[in-house]
Amino acid sequence: MGTGLKRTTIFLTEEQRERLRRLAFEQRTSMAKLIRDAAVEILADEEDVREGLAALADEEGTVTWEQYQRRRAKQEPQGELPG
């Protein structure tokens, strides 16, 4: 992790704290590291969502369903299907 760590207070229920403590013990790490890792995952997921939404909004090079159907109809010979 970087050097500029800042102290942050969070509130957990007793059950959440105990489960986190046990998990940290099982993984031989600290509760703080588990919380930092979870925060990194959340932030990465949020970034992925934002990038995905931006990609979906980019309509360059896309065609509508109707345009696709018209192009497809021009490419395929009319008549019976093989088989």
Protein Blocks (a to p, Z undefined) as FASTA:
>chain_A
ZZkbccddddddfklmmmmmmmmmmnopafklmmmmmmmmmmmmmmmmmmmmmmmmpmgh
iacfklmmmmmmmmpccdddeZZ
